[in-house]
Amino acid sequence: QVQLVESGGGLVQPGGSLKLSCVASAQTVSTYTVAWFRQAPGEEREFVAAISSRGGGTYDGDSVKGRFTISRDSAKSTVYLQMNNLKPEDTAVYYCAAKEGYVGWIQVEDEYDYWGQGTQVTVSS
């Protein structure tokens, strides 16, 4: 059983930045594919970004390309989501998800076995 704990959410003005962290209880987070999803009120959960267990390849959702960057610090068992140029439509609860090994359908939430409790991100002036 792997536990995931997100942090770093908060209130930020449009155009601002936030960095989310997802700390995993797994000793070797590099053997897991880890993704960020988000869910706004009344909306379905949306894929944001993922980092693969295979070589650390990264994948971004269309709505965040060029603004968000996912990265991994294996020594700290932590995956980060750097969010720049935030927009009001980025407002959501952000969740970290993980699955050991390779994930074929990396944007599909049902592929993931472990989830964090979520952290709220609010973009507003």
N, CA, C and O of each residue as an XYZ file, in Angstrom:
500
protein
N       0.848     -1.185      0.000
C       0.000      0.000      0.000
C       0.886      1.238      0.000
O       1.793      1.362      0.823
N       0.621      2.144     -0.919
C       1.384      3.382     -1.029
C       0.482      4.535     -0.608
O      -0.666      4.633     -1.043
N       1.004      5.385      0.227
C       0.270      6.589      0.622
C       0.862      7.799     -0.086
O       2.079      7.932     -0.211
N      -0.027      8.684     -0.550
C       0.374      9.895     -1.250
C      -0.174     11.092     -0.490
O      -1.344     11.109     -0.110
N       0.666     12.088     -0.269
C       0.249     13.285      0.450
C       0.622     14.512     -0.378
O       1.797     14.775     -0.635
N      -0.407     15.259     -0.791
C      -0.189     16.469     -1.567
C      -0.096     17.685     -0.655
O      -0.656     17.702      0.441
N       0.608     18.682     -1.118
C       0.679     19.962     -0.412
C       1.051     21.043     -1.418
O       1.427     20.755     -2.554
N       0.939     22.292     -0.976
C       1.369     23.410     -1.809
C       0.247     24.208     -2.442
O       0.499     25.223     -3.091
N      -0.991     23.766     -2.263
C      -2.097     24.515     -2.825
C      -2.331     25.816     -2.078
O      -1.738     26.071     -1.029
N      -3.211     26.633     -2.644
C      -3.522     27.903     -1.995
C      -4.228     28.843     -2.940
O      -4.711     28.445     -4.000
N      -4.278     30.101     -2.537
C      -4.907     31.158     -3.318
C      -3.819     31.966     -4.021
O      -2.850     32.390     -3.391
N      -3.981     32.173     -5.312
C      -2.990     32.919     -6.085
C      -3.719     33.772     -7.109
O      -4.799     33.411     -7.575
N      -3.124     34.903     -7.454
C      -3.725     35.780     -8.453
C      -3.456     35.257     -9.861
O      -2.482     34.537    -10.077
N      -4.305     35.612    -10.812
C      -4.045     35.223    -12.213
C      -2.666     35.688    -12.654
O      -2.241     36.805    -12.357
N      -1.976     34.805    -13.372
C      -0.608     35.081    -13.801
C       0.439     34.629    -12.809
O       1.630     34.633    -13.121
N       0.016     34.239    -11.617
C       0.954     33.811    -10.585
C       1.380     32.363    -10.737
O       1.008     31.682    -11.692
N       2.172     31.906     -9.766
C       2.721     30.549     -9.796
C       2.501     29.846     -8.460
O       2.404     30.479     -7.409
N       2.426     28.532     -8.532
C       2.401     27.671     -7.354
C       3.179     26.412     -7.687
O       3.284     26.027     -8.852
N       3.726     25.769     -6.655
C       4.400     24.489     -6.840
C       3.780     23.484     -5.893
O       3.875     23.623     -4.673
N       3.144     22.472     -6.458
C       2.547     21.410     -5.665
C       3.557     20.284     -5.445
O       4.414     20.024     -6.289
N       3.438     19.629     -4.303
C       4.290     18.484     -3.984
C       3.426     17.273     -3.683
O       2.343     17.394     -3.110
N       3.906     16.123     -4.069
C       3.247     14.844     -3.760
C       4.321     13.929     -3.175
O       5.209     13.461     -3.888
N       4.229     13.683     -1.881
C       5.195     12.822     -1.216
C       4.629     11.417     -1.128
O       3.518     11.210     -0.641
N       5.407     10.454     -1.606
C       4.966      9.059     -1.621
C       5.655      8.264     -0.530
O       6.823      8.491     -0.216
N       4.913      7.328      0.042
C       5.502      6.476      1.076
C       6.398      5.405      0.467
O       7.173      4.763      1.176
N       6.293      5.211     -0.845
C       7.122      4.220     -1.522
C       8.580      4.646     -1.461
O       8.901      5.826     -1.605
N       9.450      3.683     -1.248
C      10.877      4.002     -1.152
C      11.487      4.328     -2.503
O      12.473      5.060     -2.580
N      10.914      3.795     -3.556
C      11.483      4.007     -4.882
C      10.403      4.579     -5.787
O       9.815      3.858     -6.594
N      10.140      5.887     -5.652
C       9.065      6.506     -6.428
C       9.363      6.443     -7.920
O       8.454      6.568     -8.741
N      10.627      6.250     -8.273
C      10.971      6.202     -9.687
C      10.443      4.950    -10.375
O      10.417      4.883    -11.603
N      10.022      3.957     -9.593
C       9.447      2.749    -10.196
C       7.938      2.875    -10.383
O       7.283      1.947    -10.858
N       7.401      4.017    -10.011
C       5.972      4.280    -10.152
C       5.736      5.320    -11.244
O       6.530      6.245    -11.418
N       4.659      5.161    -11.959
C       4.145      6.233    -12.799
C       3.259      7.098    -11.909
O       2.351      6.596    -11.246
N       3.528      8.392    -11.898
C       2.794      9.318    -11.027
C       2.161     10.407    -11.885
O       2.790     10.953    -12.791
N       0.923     10.703    -11.582
C       0.177     11.692    -12.362
C      -0.493     12.703    -11.441
O      -0.721     12.450    -10.258
N      -0.796     13.843    -12.021
C      -1.646     14.845    -11.379
C      -2.948     14.933    -12.171
O      -2.950     15.011    -13.399
N      -4.041     14.918    -11.434
C      -5.363     15.164    -11.982
C      -5.954     16.350    -11.226
O      -5.460     16.721    -10.161
N      -6.991     16.932    -11.765
C      -7.686     18.005    -11.067
C      -9.183     17.888    -11.305
O      -9.641     17.337    -12.306
N      -9.929     18.430    -10.345
C     -11.380     18.391    -10.459
C     -11.953     19.703     -9.955
O     -11.775     20.066     -8.792
N     -12.633     20.402    -10.827
C     -13.323     21.633    -10.460
C     -14.755     21.291    -10.057
O     -15.268     20.247    -10.457
N     -15.407     22.146     -9.276
C     -16.783     21.879     -8.847
C     -17.708     21.637    -10.041
O     -17.740     22.421    -10.989
N     -18.452     20.544     -9.974
C     -19.402     20.235    -11.029
C     -18.786     19.690    -12.309
O     -19.486     19.478    -13.299
N     -17.477     19.463    -12.287
C     -16.789     18.980    -13.484
C     -16.221     17.583    -13.242
O     -16.066     17.146    -12.101
N     -15.917     16.902    -14.333
C     -15.257     15.605    -14.228
C     -13.771     15.812    -13.927
O     -13.197     16.870    -14.187
N     -13.177     14.763    -13.369
C     -11.740     14.830    -13.081
C     -10.970     14.878    -14.408
O     -11.292     14.169    -15.362
N      -9.949     15.732    -14.436
C      -9.208     16.006    -15.665
C      -7.733     15.671    -15.489
O      -7.140     15.995    -14.460
N      -7.143     15.030    -16.480
C      -5.719     14.747    -16.461
C      -4.924     16.039    -16.625
O      -5.245     16.869    -17.475
N      -3.888     16.203    -15.811
C      -3.052     17.396    -15.873
C      -1.667     17.058    -16.416
O      -1.230     17.641    -17.409
N      -0.981     16.127    -15.775
C       0.380     15.783    -16.189
C       0.778     14.468    -15.543
O       0.192     14.054    -14.543
N       1.785     13.812    -16.124
C       2.267     12.559    -15.563
C       3.746     12.394    -15.860
O       4.279     12.957    -16.816
N       4.394     11.604    -15.010
C       5.793     11.247    -15.229
C       5.893      9.730    -15.154
O       5.466      9.112    -14.179
N       6.458      9.146    -16.190
C       6.438      7.696    -16.338
C       7.562      7.025    -15.567
O       8.621      7.611    -15.343
N       7.311      5.784    -15.165
C       8.364      4.989    -14.540
C       9.428      4.612    -15.559
O      10.560      4.304    -15.185
N       9.088      4.632    -16.823
C      10.027      4.269    -17.881
C      10.839      5.486    -18.300
O      10.386      6.268    -19.136
N      11.977      5.653    -17.760
C      12.866      6.719    -18.199
C      12.457      8.111    -17.775
O      13.110      9.088    -18.143
N      11.407      8.216    -17.022
C      10.989      9.530    -16.541
C      10.365     10.424    -17.590
O      10.365     11.646    -17.441
N       9.827      9.831    -18.660
C       9.160     10.634    -19.663
C       7.963     11.367    -19.080
O       7.266     10.836    -18.216
N       7.724     12.582    -19.549
C       6.627     13.384    -19.009
C       5.567     13.637    -20.075
O       5.846     13.660    -21.274
N       4.350     13.825    -19.595
C       3.202     14.013    -20.478
C       2.341     15.111    -19.874
O       2.122     15.123    -18.663
N       1.852     16.028    -20.688
C       1.040     17.142    -20.209
C      -0.323     17.132    -20.863
O      -0.467     16.779    -22.033
N      -1.324     17.525    -20.088
C      -2.640     17.709    -20.654
C      -2.664     18.930    -21.559
O      -1.869     19.854    -21.383
N      -3.572     18.937    -22.522
C      -3.607     20.013    -23.512
C      -3.816     21.378    -22.863
O      -3.256     22.369    -23.332
N      -4.603     21.450    -21.805
C      -4.952     22.736    -21.210
C      -3.810     23.351    -20.395
O      -3.884     24.519    -20.013
N      -2.764     22.581    -20.130
C      -1.675     23.109    -19.306
C      -0.334     23.118    -20.025
O       0.670     23.542    -19.451
N      -0.300     22.660    -21.261
C       0.951     22.617    -22.017
C       1.620     23.993    -22.053
O       0.980     25.008    -22.327
N       2.908     23.995    -21.772
C       3.667     25.236    -21.798
C       3.574     26.051    -20.523
O       4.295     27.038    -20.372
N       2.699     25.660    -19.598
C       2.550     26.402    -18.345
C       2.904     25.564    -17.126
O       3.456     26.084    -16.157
N       2.596     24.290    -17.164
C       2.849     23.402    -16.022
C       3.989     22.442    -16.356
O       4.157     22.024    -17.502
N       4.765     22.104    -15.332
C       5.875     21.160    -15.504
C       5.863     20.160    -14.358
O       5.833     20.542    -13.188
N       5.887     18.876    -14.703
C       5.968     17.827    -13.694
C       7.420     17.352    -13.593
O       8.126     17.248    -14.595
N       7.844     17.070    -12.366
C       9.207     16.596    -12.151
C       9.231     15.668    -10.951
O       8.256     15.552    -10.209
N      10.378     15.005    -10.777
C      10.467     13.996     -9.727
C      11.821     14.104     -9.025
O      12.853     14.278     -9.673
N      11.806     13.997     -7.698
C      13.022     13.898     -6.894
C      12.969     12.544     -6.191
O      12.329     12.401     -5.149
N      13.643     11.562     -6.764
C      13.548     10.207     -6.226
C      14.123     10.105     -4.821
O      13.638      9.320     -4.007
N      15.146     10.887     -4.534
C      15.759     10.847     -3.200
C      14.779     11.285     -2.120
O      14.876     10.853     -0.971
N      13.848     12.134     -2.490
C      12.850     12.628     -1.537
C      11.500     11.941     -1.727
O      10.532     12.293     -1.054
N      11.422     10.977     -2.624
C      10.152     10.288     -2.920
C       9.042     11.287     -3.205
O       7.914     11.122     -2.742
N       9.363     12.310     -3.961
C       8.439     13.415     -4.182
C       8.314     13.715     -5.673
O       9.295     13.713     -6.416
N       7.085     13.972     -6.079
C       6.794     14.450     -7.431
C       6.216     15.845     -7.303
O       5.372     16.111     -6.447
N       6.681     16.728     -8.165
C       6.263     18.130     -8.114
C       5.437     18.504     -9.337
O       5.540     17.888    -10.398
N       4.621     19.525     -9.157
C       3.918     20.140    -10.278
C       4.129     21.637    -10.172
O       3.522     22.309     -9.338
N       5.000     22.150    -11.032
C       5.227     23.594    -11.087
C       4.188     24.197    -12.011
O       4.080     23.816    -13.176
N       3.425     25.144    -11.480
C       2.337     25.755    -12.243
C       2.625     27.231    -12.414
O       2.696     27.971    -11.432
N       2.791     27.662    -13.645
C       3.069     29.059    -13.957
C       1.946     29.654    -14.777
O       1.152     28.938    -15.388
N       1.890     30.983    -14.781
C       0.871     31.697    -15.562
C      -0.522     31.127    -15.283
O      -1.265     30.784    -16.203
N      -0.848     31.037    -14.028
C      -2.123     30.424    -13.635
C      -3.299     31.268    -14.080
O      -3.230     32.497    -14.112
N      -4.376     30.586    -14.422
C      -5.599     31.219    -14.902
C      -6.756     30.835    -13.989
O      -6.692     29.806    -13.315
N      -7.808     31.638    -13.955
C      -8.958     31.280    -13.109
C      -9.501     29.888    -13.422
O      -9.999     29.207    -12.526
N      -9.412     29.464    -14.662
C      -9.924     28.128    -15.016
C      -9.038     26.988    -14.502
O      -9.397     25.819    -14.646
N      -7.902     27.308    -13.913
C      -7.075     26.297    -13.259
C      -7.559     25.999    -11.845
O      -7.050     25.088    -11.192
N      -8.534     26.759    -11.374
C      -9.071     26.539    -10.037
C      -9.696     25.148     -9.931
O     -10.583     24.796    -10.708
N      -9.227     24.369     -8.966
C      -9.693     22.985     -8.803
C      -9.008     22.373     -7.594
O      -8.084     22.948     -7.018
N      -9.485     21.192     -7.224
C      -8.738     20.350     -6.293
C      -7.791     19.491     -7.128
O      -8.204     18.832     -8.082
N      -6.532     19.512     -6.755
C      -5.500     18.782     -7.494
C      -5.141     17.513     -6.725
O      -4.857     17.546     -5.528
N      -5.162     16.397     -7.449
C      -4.895     15.089     -6.857
C      -3.656     14.468     -7.465
O      -3.395     14.601     -8.661
N      -2.908     13.799     -6.635
C      -1.768     13.003     -7.063
C      -2.217     11.543     -7.120
O      -2.938     11.077     -6.237
N      -1.790     10.824     -8.158
C      -2.154      9.423     -8.329
C      -0.922      8.633     -8.759
O      -0.024      9.176     -9.402
N      -0.882      7.354     -8.402
C       0.294      6.552     -8.713
C      -0.071      5.109     -9.022
O      -1.072      4.572     -8.545
N       0.781      4.506     -9.838
C       0.666      3.074    -10.133
C       2.080      2.546    -10.320
O       2.900      3.180    -10.984
N       2.364      1.397     -9.742
C       3.692      0.824     -9.891
C       3.899      0.344    -11.312
O       3.062     -0.361    -11.876
N       5.037      0.741    -11.886
C       5.358      0.295    -13.226
C       4.781      1.189    -14.303
O       4.373      2.326    -14.068
N       4.767      0.618    -15.492
C       4.345      1.352    -16.689
C       2.822      1.466    -16.748
O       2.105      0.535    -16.381
N       2.345      2.604    -17.207
C       0.915      2.830    -17.416
C       0.706      3.102    -18.892
O       1.266      4.048    -19.447
N      -0.102      2.272    -19.521
C      -0.310      2.429    -20.959
C      -1.172      3.635    -21.292
O      -0.820      4.447    -22.148
N      -2.293      3.743    -20.614
C      -3.224      4.852    -20.855
C      -3.025      5.880    -19.752
O      -3.803      5.955    -18.801
N      -1.988      6.655    -19.896
C      -1.488      7.488    -18.817
C      -2.458      8.582    -18.414
O      -2.359      9.111    -17.307
N      -3.408      8.941    -19.300
C      -4.335     10.013    -18.996
C      -5.634      9.510    -18.381
O      -6.528     10.299    -18.074
N      -5.737      8.199    -18.201
C      -6.982      7.595    -17.724
C      -6.887      7.354    -16.222
O      -6.001      6.633    -15.762
N      -7.792      7.951    -15.460
C      -7.689      7.874    -13.999
C      -7.869      6.449    -13.484
O      -7.312      6.097    -12.444
N      -8.631      5.630    -14.189
C      -8.850      4.255    -13.719
C      -7.574      3.410    -13.765
O      -7.530      2.326    -13.184
N      -6.541      3.895    -14.448
C      -5.282      3.155    -14.518
C      -4.510      3.187    -13.204
O      -3.620      2.366    -12.985
N      -4.846      4.131    -12.332
C      -4.031      4.384    -11.144
C      -4.626      3.698     -9.915
O      -5.842      3.656     -9.727
N      -3.730      3.164     -9.084
C      -4.158      2.392     -7.914
C      -4.189      3.214     -6.631
O      -4.941      2.894     -5.710
N      -3.384      4.264     -6.560
C      -3.241      5.008     -5.317
C      -3.527      6.483     -5.574
O      -3.142      7.042     -6.601
N      -4.212      7.094     -4.615
C      -4.598      8.503     -4.734
C      -4.341      9.228     -3.428
O      -4.457      8.662     -2.341
N      -3.985     10.506     -3.570
C      -3.878     11.364     -2.404
C      -5.225     11.984     -2.075
O      -6.227     11.726     -2.743
N      -5.230     12.807     -1.033
C      -6.480     13.397     -0.559
C      -6.828     14.692     -1.296
O      -7.951     15.186     -1.193
N      -5.864     15.237     -2.037
C      -6.123     16.441     -2.818
C      -5.691     17.710     -2.114
O      -5.644     17.769     -0.885
N      -5.374     18.724     -2.904
C      -5.035     20.042     -2.383
C      -5.729     21.083     -3.247
O      -5.731     20.986     -4.474
N      -6.318     22.082     -2.592
C      -7.115     23.078     -3.313
C      -6.214     24.155     -3.903
O      -5.335     24.690     -3.228
N      -6.449     24.460     -5.173
C      -5.798     25.581     -5.846
C      -6.890     26.533     -6.309
O      -7.803     26.137     -7.034
N      -6.793     27.783     -5.891
C      -7.772     28.797     -6.272
C      -7.038     29.954     -6.941
O      -6.122     30.542     -6.366
N      -7.454     30.268     -8.155
C      -6.836     31.367     -8.903
C      -7.884     32.466     -9.044
O      -8.876     32.318     -9.757
N      -7.640     33.559     -8.352
C      -8.634     34.631     -8.319
C      -7.959     35.943     -7.936
O      -6.985     35.970     -7.183
N      -8.508     37.030     -8.478
C      -8.004     38.346     -8.101
C      -8.834     38.924     -6.964
O      -8.563     40.034     -6.504
